[in-house]
Amino acid sequence: MSDPRAAARAIDALRRGWPIAIRGLTLLAVETGDAGRLAAFDPDACADVLISSGRAVTLKLANQLAAADPDAPVLVERAPWIDFAAATALADPALDLATPMKGPFRALPIADPEAAAAALRLARIAGLLPAFFVKATGSGRDAEVEVAPDDIDAHEDAGRLILATRARLPVEGAEDAEIVAFRSPESADEHVALLIGQPNGEAPLVRLHSECLTGDVLGSLKCDCGPQLHAAICAIQASGWGILLYLRQEGRGIGLVNKLRAYTLQDQGFDTVDANTRLGFAVDARDFGVAARMLTLLGQTRVRLLTNNPAKVVGLEVAGVTVVERVPHALPANPHNARYLQTKRDRTGHQF
């Protein structure tokens, strides 16, 4: 039986720079390690480097047999010149211009691809670059925490989300509002719902809004998140009754730090899709099952969805919430986000 608590412990260990073990693989995250920890973890300097397939393509490894599967993790042989600094540059594409790759790199077969893929998933959940020093020790004796692939999948189980508390919260644009907080036993991130107006027997107008610190709080012009958030509150208020779900899934689920790395890549000329994949992440790693669970806990299983993103409609429908109408939610572009909005239209299927 899977144990989501093991995944939570492993995430904590990764963020602290401690080694973990996954079914015979002992791993040290490149991002939270340092030269001293690497020396203690791998005194013989023989631990290879595990990276994502997306990063492997950037490093020109995809033409090697051991790296040919575009969906599989890739193991890079530890050449003598790959010290901690070189591994950091290997892991982070945002450093490519500042740290030209030495190479050549050689990909190796992976004995347990499922365990390796689970490690990369765990890094994403932890908000870290998907890159590890890895040893096939078989015992995990050097690890602080041992975790199984099934434990990692259980960690993101939307069904474990519970309603924690609620309170009246008048906000700009909607004074008749109530905030409801949700949490799960394993995650430190609380999702919230803003209920605007009073139920009237009709399907509520619902907006799924993913957290965006740069846009929502700092007023970033690189995206349309801040304006979309405030326009959604006004639209729901005008409709008479609805719900804004504020989902703690920053950067389409890759986390704040990795989103900022993606911004660096965008400044180098890559669009938002290519920036995510070069970092080793999915184009969109969000879990809309969380939103469906929140709506279900609020007693709402039929909604009018305020969105330009068909994936949100599918995500809710698959999780048991019926979308009776998709209501477009488009705002004017500015000179800083015009390319971003064009990419959403042309490459991720947004319908404006």
N, C-alpha and C positions, 0 to 999 in steps of 0.2 A: 504494500500500500504506500502511496506517495505521502511525503511529509513536507508540506509547504513551509514549516518552521525551519527545516534544514536549508531551504533556499534563502530564507531571510538571514540566517546565520552566515551563509556563504557570501551574500551580498555585503554584509557588514565587514566580513573578513577582506573581501576584495577592496573595499573603500579604504580600509586601514593598511593596505599593502601586505597582507598576510597571504601565504600560499593556501590553496584549496585543492581538493582531490575530487575528480569525477571518474569513477569506474576505471581505476588504473592509471589515469593521467593525473599528475601533480602539476599545478599551474600557478604561476605568479603573474599578476596583471602588470603589463608594461607601464601603464599610466600611473599607477600608484606605487610602483617599486622605486628603487634607486640603486646606485651602484653597490652600496653596502649590502642591501637586502638580496640583490642578485648574487653577490659573492657567497652569502650564507646559504642561499637556496641552491646554488649551482657552483660549488667550489672548483669543479673540474672544467667549467666553461664549455659544457657539452649540451646544454638545454637548447632545443630548437625553438623557433618562433612560430606561433600559430596566429594566422591572420584570416580575414574574410576573403571570399572569392572576389568581391568588389575591389578590395585593395590589391589583390593579386593581379587583376587585370591592369591596374595602374603601373604595377611593377614589371609588366610584360612577362608574367609567368603563365598566362593562360594557354600558351602554345606548348607547355610541358605536360606530359601525360598525367602526372600526379596533380596537376592544377587545372585540368581541362573541364571539369564539371562546374558550370557557372553557378550552381547553388550550393556547392560543398565548401567546407573550410579548407584552408591550404596550410601545409606545414613547410616552413622554410628552413633549410639546413643551416646550422650555426657555423658560419664561416669564421675563421680565426679573427677577422677584423670586426665582427659584429659584437661590439661591447654594448654597454647600456645606452650610451648616447646614440650609437648607430641604430639600435633596436627602436629607440624612441622615434627617430626620424623615419624608420621603416614603417612604424605603426601609424604615423600621423601625416596624411597627405597635405595638410595645411602647411607643413614645413618643407615641402618639396622644392620650392623655389629658393628658400634660404639654405637648404641642405641637400644639394644634388646627390642622388643615389650613387653609391660606389658600384655595387653589383660586380659581376652578375650574381643573381640569386638562383638557387637550385631548390625546386620543390621535391618533397619526399612523400611517399605513400603514408597514409594515416591508418594505423591499426584499428582504431575505433572511431570512425567518422561521426557516429551518433553522439558519443561523449564529447568530441571536439566541437560539434555544432551546438551542443548544450552549453558549453563554456562561452561561446560567442553570444548566445541568447542571454546568458546570465550577465555578461558585460553590458549588454544593451539595457537590461532592467536596472542595473546599478548605475547607469549613466556614464559608463566608461568606454574608451576606445576598445573595439573588439580585437585585442591583441594580447598574447600571453607568451611568456617563456614556459616551455612545457617539457616535462620528463615523463617517460613511461616507466614508472617505478613499480607498478603493480600493487603496492601496499598503501600508498598515501601516507607513509609514516612521517613525511616532512610537512604535512598539511595541518592547518589549524582546524579545518572543517571538511568533512566529506559529504558530498551531495550526489544524488542520482538524477539522471535526465528527467525522470517523471516528477521529481520534486520541483524542478524548475518550472515545468508546465503548470503544476498545481499552484505555484505562487501567484500566478496571474488569473486565478479563477474568479471571475466576476460574481459568481454565485455566493461568494463569502462576504460580499459587501453588505454592510448593515447601516440602517439609519441611526445616527448617533444623537443628534439634538436639532432643535429648531428654535427660531426666534424671529420677532418682527423686525424688519429692517427697511425703513423707507430709504430709497436711493434716488439719485438725480434721474428724472425722467419717469419715475414710478414710485410714488410715495406709499401706495398700498401694496407692500411687498413683504414677503417672509423668506428668510434664508434657512435652508435645511442642509445639515452637514452629514456626510457619509464617510465611513472608514471601513477598512478590512483589517483582520487580525495581523497580517504579515507586512503591510505597507505603511510607511510613515506619511504618505500623501493622502490628504482628505479632499474628496471631491465635494462640491456644493451645488445646490439647486436654488435658484431664486424664483419663487412663486409670485407672479404678478397678477393682481386682480383676484376675483373670486370665481370658483367653478360655476359654470352656467349650463351644464349638461352637454355642451358641445366639446368636440375634440380640441384640446388646447393647442395654441401655436407654440411650438417648441424650437429652441435654438440650441444646438450642441456647439459649445465654444471651448476650444482647447486653450489651455493656459498659454499666454505669451507675455512674459515679463517685459520684453523690450517694446512691444506694441501697446499692451494694455496699460502699463504703468509709466513707461518712459516716453511714449509717444513716437516710437520708431516710424519712419516713413518708408522703410524697406518692405513692409508688409501692409496688409489692410486690416489687421486684427483689431487694433484699438477702435477705429471707426465702425467696424462690423459689430463689436461688442455693444457700443452705445446705441447704434442704430437698431440692434436687435431688441434692446430694452424698450426703446420707443415704439417699435413695431408691435411688440407684445402688449404694451400698455394700450396702444390704439385699438388692438383687436378685442380688448375687454378681458381677456384671460389667457394666461399661458405660463410657460416655464423656461427659464434659461438654465441650462446645465453647464457649469464651469468645471471642465475636466482637467485634472492635473497631468496632462500629457504634453508637456512642453516640446516644441520643435517636432511636431507630428510623432511624438513618442520617443525621441532620441535624447531628450534632456537639454537643459540650458547650455551647458558647456559645449556639448557636441553641436548644438544649433549655432553657437558662435563660431565654432570651427567651420561649419558649413558657410557662414557669412564670409569668412576669410577666403574660402574657395570661390564663392560668388564674385568677390572682388578681383579674383584672378581670371574671371571670365566664364566660369561654369554656372549653369543654371541650377535652380534649387533641387531638381531631380538628380542631376549628375553629381552635385555636391554630396548629397546623402549617400549615394551608392559608392562614391570614391572613398567615403569615410568607412564604408563597410556595413551600412545600415539599409534597411528597406526604404523604399520611397515614402511609405506611410506605415509606421509601426503602431498606430493607435489601436486601441481596443474599444470598439463602439458597443460591445457587450456590456461594458461598465455603464454606459448611458442607458441602455435598455433596462438593466437591473435597477438603476435609480428611478426610472419612470415607473417600473413595476411596483417598487416599494412605495411610491407615491400614489398608487392606484390608477395609473394612467397607461393603458395599453393600446389606445388609438390616438394618434396625434396628427397635427398638421406640422410639417417639418420645414423650418425656415433655413434653406440651404441651397447652394449651387453645386454641391458635391453628391453625386449619385451613390458613392460608396457609403455615405452615412445612411441613406435610405436602405440600402442592402443590409448594412450592419444591424440596424434596428429590426428589420423584418426577420432576418435569420434568428435573432434573439427573442422573437415572439412579440414584438411591438409593431402594430399595423400603422403604416404611414398612409393616411387617407388622402393627403395632398402634399405635393412639394411646392413650397412657396419660394420663388427666387429671392436672393438676398445680395444684390450687386451694388457696389458703390463706385464712384469715379476713381480713376487711377491718378497717380501723381508721377512726376518725373523719376522718382526713386523706386517705385514699385511696378511700373508699367510692364517691364520684362517679366517680373515675378507673376503677375496676373496673366500674362500671355502664356507662360509656361503652364500654369494651372489649367488654362483652357485647352492648350494643345497637347499636353503630355499626361495630365492626370484626370482628364475627362470632366472638368468642371463645366457646368452649363450656365452661362450668364444670361 
